[in-house]
Amino acid sequence: MRASKGDHLVQHGRVVGQHDQESEVVEVMGQDGNPPYRVRFQDGHEAIMSPGPDCQVKHKEEPQR
C-alpha cells in the first residue's frame, strides 16, 4: 500500500451496520509512500495508522464517486 499527503484512506466496516471510516493522510512516516501514516479524521482528531487489508487508498488524482 502506498499513499501520499492529501490522499484519503477508507477503512471499510467489518461487521454489519458498521460504516466505512474515511481519513485524510496528513503525513507519510514510512519510506517511499509506505505506512505508517498520520491521518486526520472528519471530526478533526489525528492518529497514526498502519492500514490493514480492510483499507483502501483513494488517491487525490482520482475523481470522487
All heavy atoms as TSV, in Angstrom:
chain	resi	resn	atom	element	x	y	z
A	1	MET	N	N	0.848	-1.173	0.000
A	1	MET	CA	C	0.000	0.000	0.000
A	1	MET	C	C	0.894	1.237	0.000
A	1	MET	O	O	1.816	1.334	0.803
A	1	MET	CB	C	-0.902	-0.023	1.235
A	1	MET	CG	C	-1.726	1.229	1.392
A	1	MET	SD	S	-2.875	1.165	2.771
A	1	MET	CE	C	-4.055	0.016	2.151
A	2	ARG	N	N	0.607	2.147	-0.901
A	2	ARG	CA	C	1.351	3.407	-0.964
A	2	ARG	C	C	0.371	4.568	-0.984
A	2	ARG	O	O	-0.659	4.501	-1.652
A	2	ARG	CB	C	2.216	3.461	-2.213
A	2	ARG	CG	C	3.314	2.425	-2.231
A	2	ARG	CD	C	4.244	2.651	-3.419
A	2	ARG	NE	N	5.116	1.515	-3.643
A	2	ARG	CZ	C	6.239	1.292	-3.002
A	2	ARG	NH1	N	6.629	2.113	-2.062
A	2	ARG	NH2	N	6.976	0.245	-3.279
A	3	ALA	N	N	0.703	5.612	-0.253
A	3	ALA	CA	C	-0.144	6.799	-0.196
A	3	ALA	C	C	0.738	8.034	-0.144
A	3	ALA	O	O	1.928	7.955	0.176
A	3	ALA	CB	C	-1.056	6.750	1.020
A	4	SER	N	N	0.142	9.163	-0.470
A	4	SER	CA	C	0.822	10.460	-0.424
A	4	SER	C	C	-0.006	11.414	0.418
A	4	SER	O	O	-1.200	11.200	0.640
A	4	SER	CB	C	0.958	11.038	-1.833
A	4	SER	OG	O	1.676	10.177	-2.663
A	5	LYS	N	N	0.633	12.485	0.846
A	5	LYS	CA	C	-0.077	13.514	1.592
A	5	LYS	C	C	-1.249	14.005	0.747
A	5	LYS	O	O	-1.100	14.274	-0.437
A	5	LYS	CB	C	0.883	14.662	1.919
A	5	LYS	CG	C	0.284	15.729	2.775
A	5	LYS	CD	C	1.310	16.773	3.134
A	5	LYS	CE	C	0.669	17.873	3.953
A	5	LYS	NZ	N	1.641	18.907	4.296
A	6	GLY	N	N	-2.429	14.081	1.360
A	6	GLY	CA	C	-3.624	14.529	0.658
A	6	GLY	C	C	-4.507	13.388	0.176
A	6	GLY	O	O	-5.678	13.600	-0.145
A	7	ASP	N	N	-3.965	12.176	0.128
A	7	ASP	CA	C	-4.784	11.014	-0.213
A	7	ASP	C	C	-5.737	10.724	0.940
A	7	ASP	O	O	-5.552	11.204	2.059
A	7	ASP	CB	C	-3.914	9.774	-0.458
A	7	ASP	CG	C	-3.114	9.850	-1.746
A	7	ASP	OD1	O	-3.385	10.736	-2.583
A	7	ASP	OD2	O	-2.204	9.015	-1.916
A	8	HIS	N	N	-6.738	9.903	0.658
A	8	HIS	CA	C	-7.697	9.513	1.691
A	8	HIS	C	C	-7.620	8.008	1.901
A	8	HIS	O	O	-7.471	7.255	0.945
A	8	HIS	CB	C	-9.121	9.910	1.285
A	8	HIS	CG	C	-9.370	11.373	1.417
A	8	HIS	ND1	N	-10.288	11.898	2.285
A	8	HIS	CD2	C	-8.802	12.429	0.807
A	8	HIS	CE1	C	-10.277	13.217	2.195
A	8	HIS	NE2	N	-9.369	13.550	1.292
A	9	LEU	N	N	-7.713	7.599	3.157
A	9	LEU	CA	C	-7.794	6.188	3.496
A	9	LEU	C	C	-9.242	5.881	3.865
A	9	LEU	O	O	-9.844	6.599	4.665
A	9	LEU	CB	C	-6.907	5.855	4.695
A	9	LEU	CG	C	-5.405	5.973	4.510
A	9	LEU	CD1	C	-4.697	5.582	5.814
A	9	LEU	CD2	C	-4.927	5.080	3.392
A	10	VAL	N	N	-9.783	4.838	3.266
A	10	VAL	CA	C	-11.133	4.394	3.584
A	10	VAL	C	C	-11.007	3.051	4.278
A	10	VAL	O	O	-10.515	2.086	3.700
A	10	VAL	CB	C	-11.994	4.255	2.310
A	10	VAL	CG1	C	-13.389	3.772	2.672
A	10	VAL	CG2	C	-12.059	5.569	1.558
A	11	GLN	N	N	-11.423	3.017	5.548
A	11	GLN	CA	C	-11.413	1.765	6.300
A	11	GLN	C	C	-12.835	1.228	6.282
A	11	GLN	O	O	-13.761	1.845	6.813
A	11	GLN	CB	C	-10.942	1.990	7.732
A	11	GLN	CG	C	-10.829	0.714	8.510
A	11	GLN	CD	C	-10.224	0.929	9.882
A	11	GLN	OE1	O	-9.974	2.053	10.305
A	11	GLN	NE2	N	-9.980	-0.146	10.587
A	12	HIS	N	N	-13.011	0.091	5.629
A	12	HIS	CA	C	-14.337	-0.486	5.463
A	12	HIS	C	C	-14.803	-1.133	6.758
A	12	HIS	O	O	-14.003	-1.741	7.483
A	12	HIS	CB	C	-14.326	-1.511	4.328
A	12	HIS	CG	C	-13.963	-0.911	3.007
A	12	HIS	ND1	N	-14.803	-0.056	2.328
A	12	HIS	CD2	C	-12.846	-1.000	2.261
A	12	HIS	CE1	C	-14.217	0.330	1.207
A	12	HIS	NE2	N	-13.021	-0.217	1.144
A	13	GLY	N	N	-16.107	-0.993	7.042
A	13	GLY	CA	C	-16.699	-1.618	8.218
A	13	GLY	C	C	-16.548	-3.127	8.146
A	13	GLY	O	O	-16.691	-3.723	7.080
A	14	ARG	N	N	-16.259	-3.741	9.270
A	14	ARG	CA	C	-16.005	-5.184	9.285
A	14	ARG	C	C	-17.185	-5.999	9.794
A	14	ARG	O	O	-17.165	-7.211	9.725
A	14	ARG	CB	C	-14.772	-5.489	10.127
A	14	ARG	CG	C	-13.510	-4.961	9.464
A	14	ARG	CD	C	-12.303	-5.306	10.275
A	14	ARG	NE	N	-12.126	-4.244	11.263
A	14	ARG	CZ	C	-11.221	-4.261	12.212
A	14	ARG	NH1	N	-10.426	-5.282	12.347
A	14	ARG	NH2	N	-11.123	-3.274	13.051
A	15	VAL	N	N	-18.190	-5.341	10.341
A	15	VAL	CA	C	-19.384	-6.039	10.817
A	15	VAL	C	C	-20.610	-5.342	10.262
A	15	VAL	O	O	-20.571	-4.162	9.898
A	15	VAL	CB	C	-19.447	-6.099	12.364
A	15	VAL	CG1	C	-18.301	-6.913	12.935
A	15	VAL	CG2	C	-19.447	-4.721	12.962
A	16	VAL	N	N	-21.703	-6.050	10.209
A	16	VAL	CA	C	-22.950	-5.498	9.694
A	16	VAL	C	C	-23.341	-4.267	10.512
A	16	VAL	O	O	-23.311	-4.296	11.743
A	16	VAL	CB	C	-24.074	-6.549	9.749
A	16	VAL	CG1	C	-25.404	-5.946	9.347
A	16	VAL	CG2	C	-23.727	-7.724	8.854
A	17	GLY	N	N	-23.660	-3.187	9.818
A	17	GLY	CA	C	-24.077	-1.964	10.483
A	17	GLY	C	C	-22.945	-0.997	10.780
A	17	GLY	O	O	-23.194	0.145	11.144
A	18	GLN	N	N	-21.704	-1.423	10.632
A	18	GLN	CA	C	-20.567	-0.532	10.886
A	18	GLN	C	C	-20.250	0.212	9.595
A	18	GLN	O	O	-20.070	-0.397	8.548
A	18	GLN	CB	C	-19.350	-1.333	11.344
A	18	GLN	CG	C	-18.174	-0.474	11.757
A	18	GLN	CD	C	-16.996	-1.325	12.230
A	18	GLN	OE1	O	-16.763	-2.418	11.717
A	18	GLN	NE2	N	-16.272	-0.819	13.207
A	19	HIS	N	N	-20.208	1.521	9.671
A	19	HIS	CA	C	-19.976	2.348	8.493
A	19	HIS	C	C	-18.489	2.423	8.154
A	19	HIS	O	O	-17.632	2.231	9.020
A	19	HIS	CB	C	-20.512	3.764	8.723
A	19	HIS	CG	C	-21.981	3.800	8.970
A	19	HIS	ND1	N	-22.907	3.630	7.969
A	19	HIS	CD2	C	-22.695	3.968	10.100
A	19	HIS	CE1	C	-24.120	3.700	8.463
A	19	HIS	NE2	N	-24.024	3.902	9.766
A	20	ASP	N	N	-18.213	2.734	6.886
A	20	ASP	CA	C	-16.842	2.995	6.475
A	20	ASP	C	C	-16.356	4.260	7.169
A	20	ASP	O	O	-17.139	5.172	7.449
A	20	ASP	CB	C	-16.748	3.188	4.961
A	20	ASP	CG	C	-17.048	1.916	4.186
A	20	ASP	OD1	O	-17.124	0.845	4.804
A	20	ASP	OD2	O	-17.198	2.011	2.961
A	21	GLN	N	N	-15.068	4.317	7.437
A	21	GLN	CA	C	-14.470	5.486	8.082
A	21	GLN	C	C	-13.402	6.027	7.154
A	21	GLN	O	O	-12.507	5.294	6.727
A	21	GLN	CB	C	-13.878	5.066	9.422
A	21	GLN	CG	C	-13.592	6.200	10.337
A	21	GLN	CD	C	-13.240	5.700	11.724
A	21	GLN	OE1	O	-12.558	4.692	11.876
A	21	GLN	NE2	N	-13.683	6.410	12.733
A	22	GLU	N	N	-13.499	7.317	6.824
A	22	GLU	CA	C	-12.551	7.925	5.896
A	22	GLU	C	C	-11.693	8.944	6.630
A	22	GLU	O	O	-12.177	9.695	7.476
A	22	GLU	CB	C	-13.300	8.602	4.743
A	22	GLU	CG	C	-12.380	9.078	3.656
A	22	GLU	CD	C	-13.111	9.440	2.375
A	22	GLU	OE1	O	-14.178	8.875	2.105
A	22	GLU	OE2	O	-12.575	10.296	1.642
A	23	SER	N	N	-10.408	8.958	6.292
A	23	SER	CA	C	-9.472	9.909	6.889
A	23	SER	C	C	-8.538	10.421	5.805
A	23	SER	O	O	-8.352	9.788	4.773
A	23	SER	CB	C	-8.678	9.251	8.019
A	23	SER	OG	O	-7.988	8.115	7.534
A	24	GLU	N	N	-7.938	11.583	6.056
A	24	GLU	CA	C	-7.000	12.190	5.107
A	24	GLU	C	C	-5.572	11.986	5.602
A	24	GLU	O	O	-5.281	12.187	6.787
A	24	GLU	CB	C	-7.273	13.681	4.978
A	24	GLU	CG	C	-6.328	14.377	4.029
A	24	GLU	CD	C	-6.546	15.871	3.943
A	24	GLU	OE1	O	-7.475	16.387	4.587
A	24	GLU	OE2	O	-5.775	16.536	3.238
A	25	VAL	N	N	-4.681	11.597	4.700
A	25	VAL	CA	C	-3.270	11.436	5.044
A	25	VAL	C	C	-2.651	12.829	5.154
A	25	VAL	O	O	-2.662	13.607	4.197
A	25	VAL	CB	C	-2.523	10.600	3.977
A	25	VAL	CG1	C	-1.040	10.511	4.297
A	25	VAL	CG2	C	-3.135	9.210	3.851
A	26	VAL	N	N	-2.146	13.155	6.341
A	26	VAL	CA	C	-1.501	14.458	6.537
A	26	VAL	C	C	0.018	14.343	6.613
A	26	VAL	O	O	0.721	15.341	6.491
A	26	VAL	CB	C	-2.055	15.200	7.786
A	26	VAL	CG1	C	-3.504	15.566	7.580
A	26	VAL	CG2	C	-1.880	14.388	9.045
A	27	GLU	N	N	0.520	13.103	6.811
A	27	GLU	CA	C	1.969	12.883	6.830
A	27	GLU	C	C	2.251	11.418	6.529
A	27	GLU	O	O	1.608	10.526	7.088
A	27	GLU	CB	C	2.540	13.233	8.205
A	27	GLU	CG	C	4.024	13.032	8.330
A	27	GLU	CD	C	4.547	13.310	9.736
A	27	GLU	OE1	O	3.754	13.667	10.631
A	27	GLU	OE2	O	5.760	13.130	9.936
A	28	VAL	N	N	3.204	11.183	5.643
A	28	VAL	CA	C	3.672	9.822	5.361
A	28	VAL	C	C	4.932	9.623	6.188
A	28	VAL	O	O	5.928	10.303	5.989
A	28	VAL	CB	C	3.954	9.619	3.850
A	28	VAL	CG1	C	4.507	8.233	3.587
A	28	VAL	CG2	C	2.702	9.876	3.029
A	29	MET	N	N	4.886	8.678	7.123
A	29	MET	CA	C	6.002	8.482	8.040
A	29	MET	C	C	6.945	7.365	7.588
A	29	MET	O	O	8.064	7.262	8.083
A	29	MET	CB	C	5.462	8.196	9.435
A	29	MET	CG	C	4.584	9.348	9.940
A	29	MET	SD	S	3.699	8.974	11.437
A	29	MET	CE	C	5.017	9.125	12.624
A	30	GLY	N	N	6.494	6.534	6.649
A	30	GLY	CA	C	7.326	5.461	6.109
A	30	GLY	C	C	8.097	5.953	4.895
A	30	GLY	O	O	7.946	7.089	4.452
A	31	GLN	N	N	8.914	5.092	4.339
A	31	GLN	CA	C	9.700	5.446	3.161
A	31	GLN	C	C	8.928	5.110	1.891
A	31	GLN	O	O	8.207	4.114	1.829
A	31	GLN	CB	C	11.025	4.702	3.173
A	31	GLN	CG	C	11.939	5.121	4.290
A	31	GLN	CD	C	13.275	4.399	4.222
A	31	GLN	OE1	O	13.482	3.502	3.425
A	31	GLN	NE2	N	14.191	4.798	5.086
A	32	ASP	N	N	9.080	5.942	0.865
A	32	ASP	CA	C	8.505	5.712	-0.457
A	32	ASP	C	C	6.993	5.526	-0.429
A	32	ASP	O	O	6.449	4.701	-1.158
A	32	ASP	CB	C	9.159	4.503	-1.144
A	32	ASP	CG	C	10.660	4.686	-1.325
A	32	ASP	OD1	O	11.079	5.820	-1.630
A	32	ASP	OD2	O	11.396	3.699	-1.155
A	33	GLY	N	N	6.293	6.252	0.430
A	33	GLY	CA	C	4.838	6.190	0.470
A	33	GLY	C	C	4.261	5.044	1.277
A	33	GLY	O	O	3.054	4.843	1.299
A	34	ASN	N	N	5.111	4.291	1.949
A	34	ASN	CA	C	4.652	3.156	2.749
A	34	ASN	C	C	4.218	3.599	4.144
A	34	ASN	O	O	4.642	4.640	4.633
A	34	ASN	CB	C	5.760	2.110	2.866
A	34	ASN	CG	C	6.027	1.421	1.549
A	34	ASN	OD1	O	5.109	0.943	0.903
A	34	ASN	ND2	N	7.284	1.386	1.142
A	35	PRO	N	N	3.372	2.783	4.820
A	35	PRO	CA	C	2.936	3.111	6.185
A	35	PRO	C	C	4.109	3.135	7.142
A	35	PRO	O	O	5.151	2.563	6.826
A	35	PRO	CB	C	1.982	1.961	6.533
A	35	PRO	CG	C	1.658	1.290	5.257
A	35	PRO	CD	C	2.779	1.572	4.313
A	36	PRO	N	N	3.927	3.740	8.303
A	36	PRO	CA	C	2.691	4.288	8.859
A	36	PRO	C	C	2.391	5.688	8.333
A	36	PRO	O	O	3.266	6.369	7.799
A	36	PRO	CB	C	2.966	4.315	10.359
A	36	PRO	CG	C	4.442	4.507	10.467
A	36	PRO	CD	C	5.031	3.781	9.278
A	37	TYR	N	N	1.116	6.082	8.531
A	37	TYR	CA	C	0.634	7.395	8.100
A	37	TYR	C	C	0.026	8.122	9.285
A	37	TYR	O	O	-0.625	7.509	10.121
A	37	TYR	CB	C	-0.464	7.262	7.032
A	37	TYR	CG	C	-0.085	6.399	5.861
A	37	TYR	CD1	C	-0.761	5.217	5.609
A	37	TYR	CD2	C	0.933	6.765	4.999
A	37	TYR	CE1	C	-0.433	4.413	4.527
A	37	TYR	CE2	C	1.273	5.962	3.916
A	37	TYR	CZ	C	0.593	4.797	3.687
A	37	TYR	OH	O	0.926	3.999	2.622
A	38	ARG	N	N	0.226	9.431	9.334
A	38	ARG	CA	C	-0.525	10.267	10.271
A	38	ARG	C	C	-1.759	10.716	9.499
A	38	ARG	O	O	-1.639	11.261	8.399
A	38	ARG	CB	C	0.273	11.481	10.734
A	38	ARG	CG	C	-0.499	12.348	11.736
A	38	ARG	CD	C	0.311	13.557	12.193
A	38	ARG	NE	N	1.613	13.172	12.716
A	38	ARG	CZ	C	1.854	12.756	13.965
A	38	ARG	NH1	N	0.863	12.658	14.818
A	38	ARG	NH2	N	3.073	12.440	14.342
A	39	VAL	N	N	-2.930	10.446	10.051
A	39	VAL	CA	C	-4.183	10.748	9.357
A	39	VAL	C	C	-5.055	11.654	10.211
A	39	VAL	O	O	-4.937	11.681	11.439
A	39	VAL	CB	C	-4.959	9.458	9.003
A	39	VAL	CG1	C	-4.150	8.598	8.039
A	39	VAL	CG2	C	-5.339	8.667	10.234
A	40	ARG	N	N	-5.931	12.405	9.536
A	40	ARG	CA	C	-6.897	13.275	10.218
A	40	ARG	C	C	-8.295	12.812	9.832
A	40	ARG	O	O	-8.622	12.714	8.646
A	40	ARG	CB	C	-6.715	14.733	9.818
A	40	ARG	CG	C	-7.671	15.673	10.548
A	40	ARG	CD	C	-7.439	17.142	10.197
A	40	ARG	NE	N	-6.090	17.531	10.555
A	40	ARG	CZ	C	-5.220	18.087	9.690
A	40	ARG	NH1	N	-5.565	18.326	8.443
A	40	ARG	NH2	N	-4.011	18.410	10.076
A	41	PHE	N	N	-9.099	12.523	10.842
A	41	PHE	CA	C	-10.466	12.086	10.621
A	41	PHE	C	C	-11.387	13.291	10.453
A	41	PHE	O	O	-11.003	14.422	10.761
A	41	PHE	CB	C	-10.933	11.200	11.782
A	41	PHE	CG	C	-10.199	9.885	11.824
A	41	PHE	CD1	C	-9.031	9.751	12.551
A	41	PHE	CD2	C	-10.673	8.794	11.122
A	41	PHE	CE1	C	-8.348	8.546	12.588
A	41	PHE	CE2	C	-9.990	7.584	11.146
A	41	PHE	CZ	C	-8.833	7.461	11.879
A	42	GLN	N	N	-12.600	13.039	10.002
A	42	GLN	CA	C	-13.547	14.121	9.716
A	42	GLN	C	C	-13.909	14.925	10.952
A	42	GLN	O	O	-14.241	16.105	10.839
A	42	GLN	CB	C	-14.802	13.555	9.060
A	42	GLN	CG	C	-14.515	13.005	7.679
A	42	GLN	CD	C	-15.716	12.317	7.056
A	42	GLN	OE1	O	-16.709	12.050	7.720
A	42	GLN	NE2	N	-15.608	12.027	5.776
A	43	ASP	N	N	-13.807	14.334	12.140
A	43	ASP	CA	C	-14.117	15.088	13.363
A	43	ASP	C	C	-12.927	15.897	13.873
A	43	ASP	O	O	-13.002	16.567	14.891
A	43	ASP	CB	C	-14.637	14.163	14.455
A	43	ASP	CG	C	-13.600	13.161	14.954
A	43	ASP	OD1	O	-12.450	13.173	14.468
A	43	ASP	OD2	O	-13.953	12.352	15.831
A	44	GLY	N	N	-11.787	15.828	13.141
A	44	GLY	CA	C	-10.622	16.645	13.473
A	44	GLY	C	C	-9.523	15.937	14.248
A	44	GLY	O	O	-8.420	16.461	14.348
A	45	HIS	N	N	-9.805	14.765	14.828
A	45	HIS	CA	C	-8.730	14.116	15.590
A	45	HIS	C	C	-7.753	13.422	14.641
A	45	HIS	O	O	-8.102	13.077	13.516
A	45	HIS	CB	C	-9.286	13.167	16.669
A	45	HIS	CG	C	-9.617	11.787	16.226
A	45	HIS	ND1	N	-10.830	11.432	15.698
A	45	HIS	CD2	C	-8.872	10.646	16.259
A	45	HIS	CE1	C	-10.834	10.153	15.407
A	45	HIS	NE2	N	-9.658	9.642	15.720
A	46	GLU	N	N	-6.520	13.291	15.102
A	46	GLU	CA	C	-5.460	12.683	14.297
A	46	GLU	C	C	-4.971	11.406	14.970
A	46	GLU	O	O	-5.052	11.265	16.184
A	46	GLU	CB	C	-4.294	13.653	14.128
A	46	GLU	CG	C	-4.647	14.862	13.293
A	46	GLU	CD	C	-3.467	15.750	12.983
A	46	GLU	OE1	O	-2.320	15.432	13.388
A	46	GLU	OE2	O	-3.670	16.786	12.324
A	47	ALA	N	N	-4.471	10.499	14.155
A	47	ALA	CA	C	-3.945	9.231	14.647
A	47	ALA	C	C	-2.851	8.754	13.700
A	47	ALA	O	O	-2.730	9.246	12.579
A	47	ALA	CB	C	-5.053	8.187	14.737
A	48	ILE	N	N	-2.074	7.801	14.161
A	48	ILE	CA	C	-1.072	7.155	13.315
A	48	ILE	C	C	-1.626	5.788	12.952
A	48	ILE	O	O	-2.049	5.024	13.826
A	48	ILE	CB	C	0.275	7.040	14.050
A	48	ILE	CG1	C	0.806	8.448	14.314
A	48	ILE	CG2	C	1.265	6.219	13.229
A	48	ILE	CD1	C	2.066	8.505	15.130
A	49	MET	N	N	-1.657	5.490	11.653
A	49	MET	CA	C	-2.239	4.237	11.166
A	49	MET	C	C	-1.263	3.468	10.308
A	49	MET	O	O	-0.521	4.055	9.531
A	49	MET	CB	C	-3.478	4.521	10.301
A	49	MET	CG	C	-4.715	4.915	11.042
A	49	MET	SD	S	-6.128	5.116	9.927
A	49	MET	CE	C	-6.372	3.455	9.329
A	50	SER	N	N	-1.308	2.172	10.459
A	50	SER	CA	C	-0.679	1.239	9.519
A	50	SER	C	C	-1.832	0.402	8.983
A	50	SER	O	O	-2.240	-0.578	9.609
A	50	SER	CB	C	0.346	0.352	10.223
A	50	SER	OG	O	1.469	1.105	10.599
A	51	PRO	N	N	-2.417	0.814	7.857
A	51	PRO	CA	C	-3.644	0.198	7.362
A	51	PRO	C	C	-3.506	-1.285	7.077
A	51	PRO	O	O	-2.461	-1.760	6.654
A	51	PRO	CB	C	-3.928	0.953	6.063
A	51	PRO	CG	C	-3.127	2.193	6.154
A	51	PRO	CD	C	-1.949	1.880	6.994
A	52	GLY	N	N	-4.604	-1.993	7.316
A	52	GLY	CA	C	-4.666	-3.423	7.064
A	52	GLY	C	C	-5.413	-3.708	5.771
A	52	GLY	O	O	-5.700	-2.801	4.980
A	53	PRO	N	N	-5.785	-4.971	5.564
A	53	PRO	CA	C	-6.439	-5.362	4.315
A	53	PRO	C	C	-7.853	-4.822	4.150
A	53	PRO	O	O	-8.415	-4.887	3.062
A	53	PRO	CB	C	-6.442	-6.895	4.389
A	53	PRO	CG	C	-6.323	-7.212	5.830
A	53	PRO	CD	C	-5.525	-6.099	6.438
A	54	ASP	N	N	-8.423	-4.255	5.220
A	54	ASP	CA	C	-9.764	-3.688	5.127
A	54	ASP	C	C	-9.746	-2.216	4.729
A	54	ASP	O	O	-10.769	-1.547	4.750
A	54	ASP	CB	C	-10.516	-3.868	6.446
A	54	ASP	CG	C	-9.813	-3.216	7.633
A	54	ASP	OD1	O	-8.602	-2.934	7.522
A	54	ASP	OD2	O	-10.463	-3.013	8.663
A	55	CYS	N	N	-8.577	-1.690	4.347
A	55	CYS	CA	C	-8.434	-0.286	3.948
A	55	CYS	C	C	-8.174	-0.156	2.454
A	55	CYS	O	O	-7.593	-1.041	1.830
A	55	CYS	CB	C	-7.277	0.376	4.689
A	55	CYS	SG	S	-7.650	0.783	6.382
A	56	GLN	N	N	-8.581	0.982	1.931
A	56	GLN	CA	C	-8.382	1.312	0.523
A	56	GLN	C	C	-7.837	2.734	0.460
A	56	GLN	O	O	-8.263	3.598	1.218
A	56	GLN	CB	C	-9.729	1.224	-0.193
A	56	GLN	CG	C	-9.751	1.768	-1.577
A	56	GLN	CD	C	-11.179	1.823	-2.123
A	56	GLN	OE1	O	-12.150	1.609	-1.398
A	56	GLN	NE2	N	-11.296	2.113	-3.391
A	57	VAL	N	N	-6.903	2.977	-0.454
A	57	VAL	CA	C	-6.369	4.315	-0.658
A	57	VAL	C	C	-7.114	4.963	-1.812
A	57	VAL	O	O	-7.228	4.381	-2.892
A	57	VAL	CB	C	-4.858	4.288	-0.978
A	57	VAL	CG1	C	-4.352	5.691	-1.274
A	57	VAL	CG2	C	-4.073	3.687	0.155
A	58	LYS	N	N	-7.652	6.154	-1.565
A	58	LYS	CA	C	-8.246	6.951	-2.638
A	58	LYS	C	C	-7.240	8.069	-2.924
A	58	LYS	O	O	-7.110	9.002	-2.129
A	58	LYS	CB	C	-9.591	7.524	-2.205
A	58	LYS	CG	C	-10.677	6.468	-2.077
A	58	LYS	CD	C	-11.931	6.988	-1.443
A	58	LYS	CE	C	-12.672	7.960	-2.310
A	58	LYS	NZ	N	-13.941	8.384	-1.668
A	59	HIS	N	N	-6.526	7.935	-4.025
A	59	HIS	CA	C	-5.502	8.920	-4.375
A	59	HIS	C	C	-6.154	10.231	-4.755
A	59	HIS	O	O	-7.241	10.243	-5.336
A	59	HIS	CB	C	-4.613	8.389	-5.494
A	59	HIS	CG	C	-3.881	7.138	-5.108
A	59	HIS	ND1	N	-2.795	7.149	-4.265
A	59	HIS	CD2	C	-4.108	5.833	-5.421
A	59	HIS	CE1	C	-2.361	5.918	-4.091
A	59	HIS	NE2	N	-3.146	5.092	-4.771
A	60	LYS	N	N	-5.471	11.320	-4.434
A	60	LYS	CA	C	-6.066	12.638	-4.677
A	60	LYS	C	C	-6.322	12.918	-6.154
A	60	LYS	O	O	-7.133	13.748	-6.480
A	60	LYS	CB	C	-5.213	13.732	-4.048
A	60	LYS	CG	C	-3.785	13.767	-4.510
A	60	LYS	CD	C	-2.967	14.753	-3.720
A	60	LYS	CE	C	-1.493	14.537	-3.995
A	60	LYS	NZ	N	-0.669	15.285	-3.096
A	61	GLU	N	N	-5.689	12.186	-7.061
A	61	GLU	CA	C	-5.914	12.379	-8.501
A	61	GLU	C	C	-7.218	11.716	-8.967
A	61	GLU	O	O	-7.733	12.053	-10.004
A	61	GLU	CB	C	-4.770	11.789	-9.340
A	61	GLU	CG	C	-3.417	12.427	-9.103
A	61	GLU	CD	C	-2.687	11.784	-7.932
A	61	GLU	OE1	O	-2.932	10.618	-7.610
A	61	GLU	OE2	O	-1.864	12.496	-7.296
A	62	GLU	N	N	-7.731	10.730	-8.178
A	62	GLU	CA	C	-8.942	10.020	-8.567
A	62	GLU	C	C	-10.162	10.913	-8.367
A	62	GLU	O	O	-10.279	11.569	-7.350
A	62	GLU	CB	C	-9.127	8.755	-7.727
A	62	GLU	CG	C	-8.120	7.678	-8.011
A	62	GLU	CD	C	-8.348	6.435	-7.176
A	62	GLU	OE1	O	-9.383	6.372	-6.464
A	62	GLU	OE2	O	-7.502	5.546	-7.220
A	63	PRO	N	N	-11.086	10.929	-9.330
A	63	PRO	CA	C	-12.307	11.704	-9.139
A	63	PRO	C	C	-13.178	11.077	-8.057
A	63	PRO	O	O	-13.181	9.855	-7.885
A	63	PRO	CB	C	-12.995	11.630	-10.501
A	63	PRO	CG	C	-12.406	10.442	-11.177
A	63	PRO	CD	C	-11.029	10.271	-10.611
A	64	GLN	N	N	-13.907	11.916	-7.310
A	64	GLN	CA	C	-14.819	11.423	-6.280
A	64	GLN	C	C	-16.029	10.775	-6.946
A	64	GLN	O	O	-16.560	11.292	-7.902
A	64	GLN	CB	C	-15.274	12.579	-5.379
A	64	GLN	CG	C	-14.137	13.217	-4.612
A	64	GLN	CD	C	-13.580	12.288	-3.545
A	64	GLN	OE1	O	-14.294	11.487	-2.978
A	64	GLN	NE2	N	-12.286	12.372	-3.307
A	65	ARG	N	N	-16.461	9.632	-6.435
A	65	ARG	CA	C	-17.619	8.930	-6.996
A	65	ARG	C	C	-18.835	9.115	-6.132
A	65	ARG	O	O	-18.824	9.188	-4.993
A	65	ARG	CB	C	-17.317	7.438	-7.124
A	65	ARG	CG	C	-16.199	7.191	-8.076
A	65	ARG	CD	C	-15.939	5.716	-8.178
A	65	ARG	NE	N	-14.673	5.526	-8.871
A	65	ARG	CZ	C	-14.199	4.378	-9.216
A	65	ARG	NH1	N	-14.864	3.301	-8.965
A	65	ARG	NH2	N	-13.057	4.273	-9.828
